[in-house]
Amino acid sequence: MDYTIHNYIENPLDAAALNDLVALVGGDPAEMVRASLDETSAEAVVAHLVDNPADMQRPIAVLNGKAVIGRPAERVLEIL
C-alpha cells in the first residue's frame, strides 16, 4: 500500500487542496480546526487554515477518495 505523509507546516496546503480535504472528510468542517472559530462554514475553515496551518486537526488520513480525522486513532480503520 502506498502512502504519503504531507508536512503541512513546511508546505502548507492551498485553498483548493483544503477545499478538497474538507469535502473528503465531510461532516462539520470546524472539526478540522484545533482552535474555536466564530464562523464554521467550509469557506471560513479553509480561510482560517490557509492563514494558520498549525491549527489543522491531525492526523487526517486519506485513502481511496475518503478521509477521516485520526483522533482517536481507531477512526483511521473506517477508511481501511
C-alpha positions in Angstrom: 0.0 0.0 0.0 1.4 3.4 -1.0 1.0 6.3 1.4 2.3 9.9 1.7 2.9 12.0 4.7 2.4 15.6 3.9 4.2 18.1 6.2 1.6 20.9 6.1 3.7 23.2 8.3 6.7 23.2 5.9 4.4 23.0 2.8 1.0 24.5 3.7 -2.0 23.3 1.7 -3.5 25.9 -0.5 -7.2 26.8 -0.5 -8.0 24.4 -3.4 -6.4 21.4 -1.6 -8.1 22.4 1.7 -11.4 22.6 0.0 -10.9 19.1 -1.4 -9.9 17.8 2.0 -12.9 19.4 3.7 -15.2 17.7 1.1 -13.5 14.3 1.7 -13.7 14.5 5.5 -17.4 15.6 5.3 -19.4 16.4 8.3 -18.8 19.6 10.3 -15.8 21.4 8.7 -15.0 23.0 12.1 -13.8 19.6 13.3 -10.7 20.1 11.1 -9.6 23.0 13.3 -7.9 22.7 16.6 -9.0 26.3 17.6 -12.5 27.5 18.1 -13.9 29.7 15.3 -16.7 32.2 15.3 -17.7 31.1 11.8 -17.6 27.4 11.0 -18.6 27.3 7.3 -16.4 25.4 5.0 -15.2 28.7 3.5 -14.3 30.1 6.9 -12.5 26.9 7.9 -10.5 26.9 4.7 -9.6 30.6 5.0 -8.5 30.1 8.6 -6.4 27.1 7.8 -4.7 28.9 4.8 -3.6 31.6 7.3 -3.0 29.2 10.3 -1.9 25.8 9.0 -0.8 24.7 12.5 -4.4 24.9 13.6 -5.3 21.9 11.4 -6.5 18.9 13.4 -4.2 16.0 12.7 -3.6 13.5 11.6 -6.0 13.3 8.7 -5.9 10.0 6.8 -6.9 9.9 3.1 -7.4 6.7 1.2 -9.3 5.9 -2.0 -11.3 9.1 -2.1 -12.3 9.1 1.6 -10.8 10.9 4.6 -11.1 10.9 8.4 -9.6 12.9 11.2 -7.5 10.3 13.0 -8.5 11.2 16.6 -8.9 8.8 18.1 -6.5 6.7 16.0 -9.1 4.0 15.6 -11.1 6.2 13.3 -8.5 5.5 10.6 -9.8 2.0 10.4 -13.0 3.4 9.0 -11.3 4.0 5.6 -9.1 0.9 5.5 
